[in-house]
């Protein structure tokens, strides 16, 4: 069964990207302290060409060296008339000098059902179930066992200790595997801006991003080549949980059809939509 590219599914992927790109320290600089206990709550809104199409909530809890994260995404506004979709993402693992994800779960229901259940150990995928299955094409780059090693799932990338300075936040490569495709996100420091969002006022670190496909993509297709060459990918990060972690405040993606924006609308206790379960594994 092929993965149908509908507008809500692209929104879901973009909002997930907003989270995983927040992995400001997927490979933290040496000397960075382990994450301390803390909790983050945030609300997000997505728009496409200026029209609201989705909303999301993010909860992260770091406790006794372990983390639990939840992301909820739903279509909104005019997009809900076309297709009503709800997506839930859960990730757990351990946080020390580096991120060690242990489980990643994605469940999306709408016109179609999308599901990922992944167990990891030491950065390597141990077991995987992804629905729908990746359709085989002659131009599809195979997802080999090597492509599932030393990776991080999209959501777990948001649960890392803060970097030592703004430049360290951005200058890194994130090795992401989402259950179907393996790709790198190359971040580079652009600057620091001032933002004023309910629950946070202060500096936002601006990073430019590049998408580098590794496996699972279709080589030579128009969409692959467009995203590979796309230089209009930007993300802004702000410190949360008393400076313990960095989370995205805004992500901007120029697509083949128009500009997609995901922005934080609320941080802090007022952004709580549900209680995060205890961070234990």
Secondary structure, 3 states (H helix, E strand, C coil): CCCCCCHHHHHHHHHHHHHHCCCCCCCCCCCCCCCCCEEEEEEEEEEECCEEEEEEEEEEEEECCEEEEEEEEEECCHHHHHCCCEEEEEEEEEECCCEEEEEEEEEEECCCEEEEEEEEECCEEEEEEEECCCCCCCCECCCCHHHHCCCECCCHHHCCECCCCHHHHHCEEEEEECCCCEEEEEEEEEEEEEEEECCEEEEEEEEEEEEEEEECCECCCHHHHHHHHCCCEEEEEEEECCCCEEEEEEEEEECCCCEEEEEEEEECHHHCCCCCCCCCC
